């Protein structure tokens, strides 16, 4: 059974006023939850999508570095810069 706005309004009218704040907070929570459930990928810019595609292409073609290798190279770079 679908609930109509009229039924919700009727329930709200019968609710003690001291609960209005809690009801409003819950409505805000539901709205933010609905916003979060949308796919974040739908909100990417073209530039971000292109960057992701380049990253996928790099992975497919073996153009990646391990975490340890990256840390080593960064450490070496920083040591050279500090001289």
PDB file of N, CA, C and O in Angstrom:
ATOM      1  N   UNK A   1       0.835  -1.179   0.000  1.00  0.00           N
ATOM      2  CA  UNK A   1       0.000   0.000   0.000  1.00  0.00           C
ATOM      3  C   UNK A   1       0.882   1.245   0.000  1.00  0.00           C
ATOM      4  O   UNK A   1       1.776   1.387   0.834  1.00  0.00           O
ATOM      5  N   UNK A   2       0.624   2.122  -0.925  1.00  0.00           N
ATOM      6  CA  UNK A   2       1.356   3.380  -0.988  1.00  0.00           C
ATOM      7  C   UNK A   2       0.750   4.383  -0.016  1.00  0.00           C
ATOM      8  O   UNK A   2      -0.469   4.479   0.133  1.00  0.00           O
ATOM      9  N   UNK A   3       1.621   5.114   0.630  1.00  0.00           N
ATOM     10  CA  UNK A   3       1.175   6.149   1.563  1.00  0.00           C
ATOM     11  C   UNK A   3       1.130   7.471   0.816  1.00  0.00           C
ATOM     12  O   UNK A   3       2.059   7.817   0.087  1.00  0.00           O
ATOM     13  N   UNK A   4       0.060   8.192   1.001  1.00  0.00           N
ATOM     14  CA  UNK A   4      -0.101   9.475   0.319  1.00  0.00           C
ATOM     15  C   UNK A   4       0.377  10.615   1.211  1.00  0.00           C
ATOM     16  O   UNK A   4       0.519  10.458   2.424  1.00  0.00           O
ATOM     17  N   UNK A   5       0.618  11.747   0.596  1.00  0.00           N
ATOM     18  CA  UNK A   5       1.003  12.942   1.351  1.00  0.00           C
ATOM     19  C   UNK A   5      -0.104  13.317   2.328  1.00  0.00           C
ATOM     20  O   UNK A   5       0.162  13.778   3.438  1.00  0.00           O
ATOM     21  N   UNK A   6      -1.339  13.115   1.907  1.00  0.00           N
ATOM     22  CA  UNK A   6      -2.472  13.441   2.782  1.00  0.00           C
ATOM     23  C   UNK A   6      -2.430  12.610   4.064  1.00  0.00           C
ATOM     24  O   UNK A   6      -2.716  13.118   5.148  1.00  0.00           O
ATOM     25  N   UNK A   7      -2.071  11.329   3.936  1.00  0.00           N
ATOM     26  CA  UNK A   7      -1.991  10.473   5.124  1.00  0.00           C
ATOM     27  C   UNK A   7      -0.851  10.927   6.044  1.00  0.00           C
ATOM     28  O   UNK A   7      -0.987  10.921   7.268  1.00  0.00           O
ATOM     29  N   UNK A   8       0.251  11.312   5.446  1.00  0.00           N
ATOM     30  CA  UNK A   8       1.376  11.805   6.245  1.00  0.00           C
ATOM     31  C   UNK A   8       0.983  13.094   6.958  1.00  0.00           C
ATOM     32  O   UNK A   8       1.285  13.275   8.138  1.00  0.00           O
ATOM     33  N   UNK A   9       0.306  13.995   6.234  1.00  0.00           N
ATOM     34  CA  UNK A   9      -0.153  15.245   6.852  1.00  0.00           C
ATOM     35  C   UNK A   9      -1.105  14.968   8.007  1.00  0.00           C
ATOM     36  O   UNK A   9      -1.030  15.626   9.045  1.00  0.00           O
ATOM     37  N   UNK A  10      -1.993  14.004   7.835  1.00  0.00           N
ATOM     38  CA  UNK A  10      -2.945  13.654   8.894  1.00  0.00           C
ATOM     39  C   UNK A  10      -2.191  13.159  10.131  1.00  0.00           C
ATOM     40  O   UNK A  10      -2.520  13.536  11.256  1.00  0.00           O
ATOM     41  N   UNK A  11      -1.187  12.320   9.916  1.00  0.00           N
ATOM     42  CA  UNK A  11      -0.382  11.832  11.039  1.00  0.00           C
ATOM     43  C   UNK A  11       0.361  12.972  11.724  1.00  0.00           C
ATOM     44  O   UNK A  11       0.442  13.017  12.951  1.00  0.00           O
ATOM     45  N   UNK A  12       0.902  13.891  10.933  1.00  0.00           N
ATOM     46  CA  UNK A  12       1.619  15.029  11.512  1.00  0.00           C
ATOM     47  C   UNK A  12       0.702  15.904  12.351  1.00  0.00           C
ATOM     48  O   UNK A  12       1.093  16.379  13.416  1.00  0.00           O
ATOM     49  N   UNK A  13      -0.511  16.115  11.874  1.00  0.00           N
ATOM     50  CA  UNK A  13      -1.466  16.953  12.614  1.00  0.00           C
ATOM     51  C   UNK A  13      -1.854  16.335  13.956  1.00  0.00           C
ATOM     52  O   UNK A  13      -2.189  17.051  14.900  1.00  0.00           O
ATOM     53  N   UNK A  14      -1.809  15.011  14.039  1.00  0.00           N
ATOM     54  CA  UNK A  14      -2.184  14.348  15.292  1.00  0.00           C
ATOM     55  C   UNK A  14      -0.994  14.183  16.239  1.00  0.00           C
ATOM     56  O   UNK A  14      -1.154  13.718  17.367  1.00  0.00           O
ATOM     57  N   UNK A  15       0.184  14.558  15.783  1.00  0.00           N
ATOM     58  CA  UNK A  15       1.402  14.404  16.573  1.00  0.00           C
ATOM     59  C   UNK A  15       1.569  15.575  17.544  1.00  0.00           C
ATOM     60  O   UNK A  15       1.335  16.724  17.168  1.00  0.00           O
ATOM     61  N   UNK A  16       1.970  15.298  18.783  1.00  0.00           N
ATOM     62  CA  UNK A  16       2.240  16.395  19.718  1.00  0.00           C
ATOM     63  C   UNK A  16       3.352  17.306  19.174  1.00  0.00           C
ATOM     64  O   UNK A  16       4.323  16.828  18.588  1.00  0.00           O
ATOM     65  N   UNK A  17       3.201  18.599  19.372  1.00  0.00           N
ATOM     66  CA  UNK A  17       4.129  19.587  18.806  1.00  0.00           C
ATOM     67  C   UNK A  17       5.571  19.377  19.249  1.00  0.00           C
ATOM     68  O   UNK A  17       6.500  19.723  18.520  1.00  0.00           O
ATOM     69  N   UNK A  18       5.764  18.815  20.435  1.00  0.00           N
ATOM     70  CA  UNK A  18       7.139  18.630  20.912  1.00  0.00           C
ATOM     71  C   UNK A  18       7.933  17.619  20.070  1.00  0.00           C
ATOM     72  O   UNK A  18       9.153  17.527  20.205  1.00  0.00           O
ATOM     73  N   UNK A  19       7.249  16.864  19.206  1.00  0.00           N
ATOM     74  CA  UNK A  19       7.936  15.905  18.335  1.00  0.00           C
ATOM     75  C   UNK A  19       8.231  16.470  16.942  1.00  0.00           C
ATOM     76  O   UNK A  19       8.896  15.811  16.144  1.00  0.00           O
ATOM     77  N   UNK A  20       7.754  17.658  16.644  1.00  0.00           N
ATOM     78  CA  UNK A  20       7.938  18.233  15.308  1.00  0.00           C
ATOM     79  C   UNK A  20       9.419  18.336  14.927  1.00  0.00           C
ATOM     80  O   UNK A  20       9.794  18.039  13.793  1.00  0.00           O
ATOM     81  N   UNK A  21      10.245  18.753  15.866  1.00  0.00           N
ATOM     82  CA  UNK A  21      11.679  18.884  15.584  1.00  0.00           C
ATOM     83  C   UNK A  21      12.310  17.558  15.214  1.00  0.00           C
ATOM     84  O   UNK A  21      13.115  17.481  14.286  1.00  0.00           O
ATOM     85  N   UNK A  22      11.939  16.503  15.946  1.00  0.00           N
ATOM     86  CA  UNK A  22      12.480  15.175  15.663  1.00  0.00           C
ATOM     87  C   UNK A  22      12.016  14.674  14.299  1.00  0.00           C
ATOM     88  O   UNK A  22      12.793  14.083  13.551  1.00  0.00           O
ATOM     89  N   UNK A  23      10.753  14.913  13.983  1.00  0.00           N
ATOM     90  CA  UNK A  23      10.222  14.499  12.682  1.00  0.00           C
ATOM     91  C   UNK A  23      10.959  15.236  11.571  1.00  0.00           C
ATOM     92  O   UNK A  23      11.338  14.634  10.566  1.00  0.00           O
ATOM     93  N   UNK A  24      11.159  16.523  11.750  1.00  0.00           N
ATOM     94  CA  UNK A  24      11.861  17.311  10.739  1.00  0.00           C
ATOM     95  C   UNK A  24      13.302  16.833  10.566  1.00  0.00           C
ATOM     96  O   UNK A  24      13.798  16.748   9.442  1.00  0.00           O
ATOM     97  N   UNK A  25      13.975  16.521  11.677  1.00  0.00           N
ATOM     98  CA  UNK A  25      15.340  15.992  11.605  1.00  0.00           C
ATOM     99  C   UNK A  25      15.367  14.670  10.846  1.00  0.00           C
ATOM    100  O   UNK A  25      16.273  14.423  10.051  1.00  0.00           O
ATOM    101  N   UNK A  26      14.368  13.819  11.093  1.00  0.00           N
ATOM    102  CA  UNK A  26      14.310  12.523  10.412  1.00  0.00           C
ATOM    103  C   UNK A  26      14.074  12.712   8.914  1.00  0.00           C
ATOM    104  O   UNK A  26      14.647  11.990   8.098  1.00  0.00           O
ATOM    105  N   UNK A  27      13.246  13.667   8.558  1.00  0.00           N
ATOM    106  CA  UNK A  27      13.011  13.961   7.138  1.00  0.00           C
ATOM    107  C   UNK A  27      14.318  14.409   6.485  1.00  0.00           C
ATOM    108  O   UNK A  27      14.638  13.975   5.379  1.00  0.00           O
ATOM    109  N   UNK A  28      15.073  15.274   7.164  1.00  0.00           N
ATOM    110  CA  UNK A  28      16.372  15.709   6.640  1.00  0.00           C
ATOM    111  C   UNK A  28      17.320  14.528   6.470  1.00  0.00           C
ATOM    112  O   UNK A  28      18.044  14.449   5.478  1.00  0.00           O
ATOM    113  N   UNK A  29      17.317  13.608   7.436  1.00  0.00           N
ATOM    114  CA  UNK A  29      18.152  12.414   7.354  1.00  0.00           C
ATOM    115  C   UNK A  29      17.782  11.574   6.133  1.00  0.00           C
ATOM    116  O   UNK A  29      18.659  11.123   5.397  1.00  0.00           O
ATOM    117  N   UNK A  30      16.494  11.366   5.921  1.00  0.00           N
ATOM    118  CA  UNK A  30      16.044  10.579   4.773  1.00  0.00           C
ATOM    119  C   UNK A  30      16.439  11.239   3.458  1.00  0.00           C
ATOM    120  O   UNK A  30      16.833  10.560   2.511  1.00  0.00           O
ATOM    121  N   UNK A  31      16.331  12.568   3.402  1.00  0.00           N
ATOM    122  CA  UNK A  31      16.704  13.288   2.178  1.00  0.00           C
ATOM    123  C   UNK A  31      18.197  13.154   1.903  1.00  0.00           C
ATOM    124  O   UNK A  31      18.603  12.951   0.759  1.00  0.00           O
ATOM    125  N   UNK A  32      19.016  13.266   2.947  1.00  0.00           N
ATOM    126  CA  UNK A  32      20.461  13.139   2.735  1.00  0.00           C
ATOM    127  C   UNK A  32      20.829  11.708   2.372  1.00  0.00           C
ATOM    128  O   UNK A  32      21.745  11.486   1.581  1.00  0.00           O
ATOM    129  N   UNK A  33      20.128  10.742   2.939  1.00  0.00           N
ATOM    130  CA  UNK A  33      20.367   9.335   2.603  1.00  0.00           C
ATOM    131  C   UNK A  33      20.037   9.085   1.136  1.00  0.00           C
ATOM    132  O   UNK A  33      20.777   8.379   0.451  1.00  0.00           O
ATOM    133  N   UNK A  34      18.965   9.642   0.657  1.00  0.00           N
ATOM    134  CA  UNK A  34      18.581   9.480  -0.748  1.00  0.00           C
ATOM    135  C   UNK A  34      19.626  10.108  -1.653  1.00  0.00           C
ATOM    136  O   UNK A  34      19.921   9.581  -2.726  1.00  0.00           O
ATOM    137  N   UNK A  35      20.185  11.226  -1.227  1.00  0.00           N
ATOM    138  CA  UNK A  35      21.212  11.907  -2.026  1.00  0.00           C
ATOM    139  C   UNK A  35      22.474  11.049  -2.098  1.00  0.00           C
ATOM    140  O   UNK A  35      23.096  10.956  -3.156  1.00  0.00           O
ATOM    141  N   UNK A  36      22.857  10.425  -0.989  1.00  0.00           N
ATOM    142  CA  UNK A  36      24.053   9.586  -0.929  1.00  0.00           C
ATOM    143  C   UNK A  36      23.889   8.349  -1.803  1.00  0.00           C
ATOM    144  O   UNK A  36      24.862   7.877  -2.391  1.00  0.00           O
ATOM    145  N   UNK A  37      22.684   7.821  -1.896  1.00  0.00           N
ATOM    146  CA  UNK A  37      22.454   6.595  -2.641  1.00  0.00           C
ATOM    147  C   UNK A  37      22.536   6.785  -4.152  1.00  0.00           C
ATOM    148  O   UNK A  37      22.530   5.803  -4.894  1.00  0.00           O
ATOM    149  N   UNK A  38      22.611   8.019  -4.617  1.00  0.00           N
ATOM    150  CA  UNK A  38      22.800   8.217  -6.048  1.00  0.00           C
ATOM    151  C   UNK A  38      24.242   7.862  -6.379  1.00  0.00           C
ATOM    152  O   UNK A  38      25.131   8.015  -5.542  1.00  0.00           O
ATOM    153  N   UNK A  39      24.471   7.394  -7.579  1.00  0.00           N
ATOM    154  CA  UNK A  39      25.791   6.951  -7.987  1.00  0.00           C
ATOM    155  C   UNK A  39      26.730   8.144  -8.130  1.00  0.00           C
ATOM    156  O   UNK A  39      26.473   9.050  -8.922  1.00  0.00           O
ATOM    157  N   UNK A  40      27.810   8.143  -7.369  1.00  0.00           N
ATOM    158  CA  UNK A  40      28.753   9.260  -7.395  1.00  0.00           C
ATOM    159  C   UNK A  40      29.341   9.442  -8.784  1.00  0.00           C
ATOM    160  O   UNK A  40      29.716  10.555  -9.154  1.00  0.00           O
ATOM    161  N   UNK A  41      29.426   8.372  -9.554  1.00  0.00           N
ATOM    162  CA  UNK A  41      30.004   8.461 -10.899  1.00  0.00           C
ATOM    163  C   UNK A  41      29.162   9.346 -11.814  1.00  0.00           C
ATOM    164  O   UNK A  41      29.672   9.896 -12.790  1.00  0.00           O
ATOM    165  N   UNK A  42      27.887   9.483 -11.506  1.00  0.00           N
ATOM    166  CA  UNK A  42      27.014  10.341 -12.311  1.00  0.00           C
ATOM    167  C   UNK A  42      27.375  11.817 -12.169  1.00  0.00           C
ATOM    168  O   UNK A  42      26.935  12.641 -12.970  1.00  0.00           O
ATOM    169  N   UNK A  43      28.167  12.154 -11.161  1.00  0.00           N
ATOM    170  CA  UNK A  43      28.481  13.549 -10.882  1.00  0.00           C
ATOM    171  C   UNK A  43      29.924  13.925 -11.229  1.00  0.00           C
ATOM    172  O   UNK A  43      30.380  15.018 -10.893  1.00  0.00           O
ATOM    173  N   UNK A  44      30.643  13.016 -11.904  1.00  0.00           N
ATOM    174  CA  UNK A  44      32.020  13.311 -12.290  1.00  0.00           C
ATOM    175  C   UNK A  44      32.051  14.259 -13.480  1.00  0.00           C
ATOM    176  O   UNK A  44      31.184  14.215 -14.352  1.00  0.00           O
ATOM    177  N   UNK A  45      33.058  15.112 -13.499  1.00  0.00           N
ATOM    178  CA  UNK A  45      33.241  15.998 -14.648  1.00  0.00           C
ATOM    179  C   UNK A  45      33.868  15.202 -15.788  1.00  0.00           C
ATOM    180  O   UNK A  45      34.387  14.107 -15.571  1.00  0.00           O
ATOM    181  N   UNK A  46      33.822  15.748 -16.997  1.00  0.00           N
ATOM    182  CA  UNK A  46      34.449  15.083 -18.143  1.00  0.00           C
ATOM    183  C   UNK A  46      35.942  14.895 -17.903  1.00  0.00           C
ATOM    184  O   UNK A  46      36.507  13.859 -18.254  1.00  0.00           O
ATOM    185  N   UNK A  47      36.568  15.885 -17.311  1.00  0.00           N
ATOM    186  CA  UNK A  47      37.995  15.813 -17.009  1.00  0.00           C
ATOM    187  C   UNK A  47      38.296  14.661 -16.041  1.00  0.00           C
ATOM    188  O   UNK A  47      39.278  13.941 -16.219  1.00  0.00           O
ATOM    189  N   UNK A  48      37.460  14.493 -15.033  1.00  0.00           N
ATOM    190  CA  UNK A  48      37.648  13.405 -14.075  1.00  0.00           C
ATOM    191  C   UNK A  48      37.451  12.050 -14.747  1.00  0.00           C
ATOM    192  O   UNK A  48      38.202  11.110 -14.483  1.00  0.00           O
ATOM    193  N   UNK A  49      36.450  11.945 -15.609  1.00  0.00           N
ATOM    194  CA  UNK A  49      36.204  10.690 -16.331  1.00  0.00           C
ATOM    195  C   UNK A  49      37.381  10.343 -17.235  1.00  0.00           C
ATOM    196  O   UNK A  49      37.783   9.182 -17.318  1.00  0.00           O
ATOM    197  N   UNK A  50      37.937  11.353 -17.915  1.00  0.00           N
ATOM    198  CA  UNK A  50      39.094  11.122 -18.785  1.00  0.00           C
ATOM    199  C   UNK A  50      40.302  10.672 -17.973  1.00  0.00           C
ATOM    200  O   UNK A  50      41.051   9.798 -18.408  1.00  0.00           O
ATOM    201  N   UNK A  51      40.494  11.255 -16.808  1.00  0.00           N
ATOM    202  CA  UNK A  51      41.603  10.876 -15.939  1.00  0.00           C
ATOM    203  C   UNK A  51      41.463   9.424 -15.484  1.00  0.00           C
ATOM    204  O   UNK A  51      42.447   8.687 -15.443  1.00  0.00           O
ATOM    205  N   UNK A  52      40.264   9.024 -15.150  1.00  0.00           N
ATOM    206  CA  UNK A  52      40.010   7.638 -14.745  1.00  0.00           C
ATOM    207  C   UNK A  52      40.299   6.701 -15.909  1.00  0.00           C
ATOM    208  O   UNK A  52      40.919   5.654 -15.718  1.00  0.00           O
ATOM    209  N   UNK A  53      39.862   7.060 -17.103  1.00  0.00           N
ATOM    210  CA  UNK A  53      40.110   6.231 -18.291  1.00  0.00           C
ATOM    211  C   UNK A  53      41.611   6.095 -18.552  1.00  0.00           C
ATOM    212  O   UNK A  53      42.080   5.011 -18.900  1.00  0.00           O
ATOM    213  N   UNK A  54      42.371   7.186 -18.388  1.00  0.00           N
ATOM    214  CA  UNK A  54      43.827   7.115 -18.563  1.00  0.00           C
ATOM    215  C   UNK A  54      44.441   6.174 -17.525  1.00  0.00           C
ATOM    216  O   UNK A  54      45.353   5.408 -17.836  1.00  0.00           O
ATOM    217  N   UNK A  55      43.938   6.235 -16.300  1.00  0.00           N
ATOM    218  CA  UNK A  55      44.431   5.348 -15.250  1.00  0.00           C
ATOM    219  C   UNK A  55      44.147   3.890 -15.557  1.00  0.00           C
ATOM    220  O   UNK A  55      45.001   3.031 -15.342  1.00  0.00           O
ATOM    221  N   UNK A  56      42.963   3.608 -16.055  1.00  0.00           N
ATOM    222  CA  UNK A  56      42.608   2.234 -16.434  1.00  0.00           C
ATOM    223  C   UNK A  56      43.515   1.762 -17.563  1.00  0.00           C
ATOM    224  O   UNK A  56      43.982   0.623 -17.557  1.00  0.00           O
ATOM    225  N   UNK A  57      43.762   2.643 -18.534  1.00  0.00           N
ATOM    226  CA  UNK A  57      44.652   2.311 -19.647  1.00  0.00           C
ATOM    227  C   UNK A  57      46.066   2.030 -19.136  1.00  0.00           C
ATOM    228  O   UNK A  57      46.720   1.097 -19.602  1.00  0.00           O
ATOM    229  N   UNK A  58      46.541   2.835 -18.179  1.00  0.00           N
ATOM    230  CA  UNK A  58      47.865   2.600 -17.592  1.00  0.00           C
ATOM    231  C   UNK A  58      47.932   1.226 -16.935  1.00  0.00           C
ATOM    232  O   UNK A  58      48.917   0.507 -17.102  1.00  0.00           O
ATOM    233  N   UNK A  59      46.908   0.859 -16.201  1.00  0.00           N
ATOM    234  CA  UNK A  59      46.878  -0.447 -15.532  1.00  0.00           C
ATOM    235  C   UNK A  59      46.901  -1.564 -16.563  1.00  0.00           C
ATOM    236  O   UNK A  59      47.670  -2.516 -16.431  1.00  0.00           O
ATOM    237  N   UNK A  60      46.060  -1.456 -17.592  1.00  0.00           N
ATOM    238  CA  UNK A  60      45.991  -2.492 -18.630  1.00  0.00           C
ATOM    239  C   UNK A  60      47.317  -2.667 -19.360  1.00  0.00           C
ATOM    240  O   UNK A  60      47.645  -3.769 -19.798  1.00  0.00           O
ATOM    241  N   UNK A  61      48.081  -1.584 -19.491  1.00  0.00           N
ATOM    242  CA  UNK A  61      49.333  -1.621 -20.240  1.00  0.00           C
ATOM    243  C   UNK A  61      50.571  -1.695 -19.348  1.00  0.00           C
ATOM    244  O   UNK A  61      51.689  -1.470 -19.810  1.00  0.00           O
ATOM    245  N   UNK A  62      50.368  -2.010 -18.080  1.00  0.00           N
ATOM    246  CA  UNK A  62      51.492  -2.237 -17.179  1.00  0.00           C
ATOM    247  C   UNK A  62      52.266  -0.997 -16.790  1.00  0.00           C
ATOM    248  O   UNK A  62      53.408  -1.098 -16.340  1.00  0.00           O
ATOM    249  N   UNK A  63      51.675   0.157 -16.952  1.00  0.00           N
ATOM    250  CA  UNK A  63      52.362   1.401 -16.584  1.00  0.00           C
ATOM    251  C   UNK A  63      51.999   1.780 -15.145  1.00  0.00           C
ATOM    252  O   UNK A  63      51.382   2.816 -14.894  1.00  0.00           O
ATOM    253  N   UNK A  64      52.394   0.919 -14.216  1.00  0.00           N
ATOM    254  CA  UNK A  64      52.100   1.157 -12.799  1.00  0.00           C
ATOM    255  C   UNK A  64      53.360   0.930 -11.974  1.00  0.00           C
ATOM    256  O   UNK A  64      54.324   0.338 -12.459  1.00  0.00           O
ATOM    257  N   UNK A  65      53.354   1.394 -10.741  1.00  0.00           N
ATOM    258  CA  UNK A  65      54.461   1.212  -9.808  1.00  0.00           C
ATOM    259  C   UNK A  65      53.882   0.693  -8.499  1.00  0.00           C
ATOM    260  O   UNK A  65      52.776   1.063  -8.105  1.00  0.00           O
ATOM    261  N   UNK A  66      54.643  -0.165  -7.831  1.00  0.00           N
ATOM    262  CA  UNK A  66      54.200  -0.661  -6.529  1.00  0.00           C
ATOM    263  C   UNK A  66      54.279   0.469  -5.509  1.00  0.00           C
ATOM    264  O   UNK A  66      54.953   1.476  -5.726  1.00  0.00           O
ATOM    265  N   UNK A  67      53.590   0.285  -4.413  1.00  0.00           N
ATOM    266  CA  UNK A  67      53.611   1.275  -3.336  1.00  0.00           C
ATOM    267  C   UNK A  67      55.035   1.446  -2.805  1.00  0.00           C
ATOM    268  O   UNK A  67      55.486   2.564  -2.556  1.00  0.00           O
ATOM    269  N   UNK A  68      55.727   0.333  -2.638  1.00  0.00           N
ATOM    270  CA  UNK A  68      57.100   0.385  -2.122  1.00  0.00           C
ATOM    271  C   UNK A  68      58.013   1.139  -3.080  1.00  0.00           C
ATOM    272  O   UNK A  68      58.850   1.931  -2.648  1.00  0.00           O
ATOM    273  N   UNK A  69      57.855   0.896  -4.378  1.00  0.00           N
ATOM    274  CA  UNK A  69      58.674   1.589  -5.371  1.00  0.00           C
ATOM    275  C   UNK A  69      58.390   3.093  -5.353  1.00  0.00           C
ATOM    276  O   UNK A  69      59.313   3.903  -5.438  1.00  0.00           O
ATOM    277  N   UNK A  70      57.139   3.453  -5.246  1.00  0.00           N
ATOM    278  CA  UNK A  70      56.769   4.872  -5.203  1.00  0.00           C
ATOM    279  C   UNK A  70      57.358   5.540  -3.961  1.00  0.00           C
ATOM    280  O   UNK A  70      57.891   6.646  -4.048  1.00  0.00           O
ATOM    281  N   UNK A  71      57.267   4.876  -2.808  1.00  0.00           N
ATOM    282  CA  UNK A  71      57.838   5.434  -1.578  1.00  0.00           C
ATOM    283  C   UNK A  71      59.342   5.625  -1.713  1.00  0.00           C
ATOM    284  O   UNK A  71      59.884   6.643  -1.283  1.00  0.00           O
ATOM    285  N   UNK A  72      60.019   4.641  -2.314  1.00  0.00           N
ATOM    286  CA  UNK A  72      61.466   4.719  -2.485  1.00  0.00           C
ATOM    287  C   UNK A  72      61.833   5.895  -3.389  1.00  0.00           C
ATOM    288  O   UNK A  72      62.754   6.653  -3.082  1.00  0.00           O
ATOM    289  N   UNK A  73      61.118   6.047  -4.497  1.00  0.00           N
ATOM    290  CA  UNK A  73      61.415   7.130  -5.438  1.00  0.00           C
ATOM    291  C   UNK A  73      61.148   8.505  -4.815  1.00  0.00           C
ATOM    292  O   UNK A  73      61.920   9.442  -5.019  1.00  0.00           O
ATOM    293  N   UNK A  74      60.076   8.619  -4.072  1.00  0.00           N
ATOM    294  CA  UNK A  74      59.757   9.893  -3.417  1.00  0.00           C
ATOM    295  C   UNK A  74      60.807  10.229  -2.364  1.00  0.00           C
ATOM    296  O   UNK A  74      61.245  11.375  -2.257  1.00  0.00           O
ATOM    297  N   UNK A  75      61.208   9.225  -1.590  1.00  0.00           N
ATOM    298  CA  UNK A  75      62.237   9.445  -0.570  1.00  0.00           C
ATOM    299  C   UNK A  75      63.536   9.904  -1.229  1.00  0.00           C
ATOM    300  O   UNK A  75      64.176  10.847  -0.764  1.00  0.00           O
ATOM    301  N   UNK A  76      63.922   9.234  -2.312  1.00  0.00           N
ATOM    302  CA  UNK A  76      65.140   9.595  -3.034  1.00  0.00           C
ATOM    303  C   UNK A  76      65.033  11.024  -3.578  1.00  0.00           C
ATOM    304  O   UNK A  76      65.984  11.799  -3.479  1.00  0.00           O
ATOM    305  N   UNK A  77      63.903  11.362  -4.139  1.00  0.00           N
ATOM    306  CA  UNK A  77      63.684  12.706  -4.685  1.00  0.00           C
ATOM    307  C   UNK A  77      63.807  13.764  -3.587  1.00  0.00           C
ATOM    308  O   UNK A  77      64.462  14.789  -3.778  1.00  0.00           O
ATOM    309  N   UNK A  78      63.183  13.515  -2.455  1.00  0.00           N
ATOM    310  CA  UNK A  78      63.227  14.478  -1.353  1.00  0.00           C
ATOM    311  C   UNK A  78      64.635  14.635  -0.792  1.00  0.00           C
ATOM    312  O   UNK A  78      65.043  15.740  -0.432  1.00  0.00           O
ATOM    313  N   UNK A  79      65.376  13.536  -0.716  1.00  0.00           N
ATOM    314  CA  UNK A  79      66.755  13.615  -0.233  1.00  0.00           C
ATOM    315  C   UNK A  79      67.615  14.448  -1.177  1.00  0.00           C
ATOM    316  O   UNK A  79      68.437  15.250  -0.732  1.00  0.00           O
ATOM    317  N   UNK A  80      67.427  14.259  -2.464  1.00  0.00           N
ATOM    318  CA  UNK A  80      68.191  15.030  -3.450  1.00  0.00           C
ATOM    319  C   UNK A  80      67.830  16.512  -3.400  1.00  0.00           C
ATOM    320  O   UNK A  80      68.699  17.369  -3.565  1.00  0.00           O
ATOM    321  N   UNK A  81      66.580  16.810  -3.179  1.00  0.00           N
ATOM    322  CA  UNK A  81      66.125  18.210  -3.118  1.00  0.00           C
ATOM    323  C   UNK A  81      66.632  18.923  -1.867  1.00  0.00           C
ATOM    324  O   UNK A  81      66.801  20.142  -1.870  1.00  0.00           O
ATOM    325  N   UNK A  82      66.869  18.177  -0.813  1.00  0.00           N
ATOM    326  CA  UNK A  82      67.271  18.797   0.453  1.00  0.00           C
ATOM    327  C   UNK A  82      68.773  19.080   0.518  1.00  0.00           C
ATOM    328  O   UNK A  82      69.241  19.671   1.491  1.00  0.00           O
ATOM    329  N   UNK A  83      69.529  18.673  -0.489  1.00  0.00           N
ATOM    330  CA  UNK A  83      70.990  18.896  -0.491  1.00  0.00           C
ATOM    331  C   UNK A  83      71.318  20.319  -0.812  1.00  0.00           C
ATOM    332  O   UNK A  83      72.492  20.687  -0.858  1.00  0.00           O
TER     333      UNK A  83
END
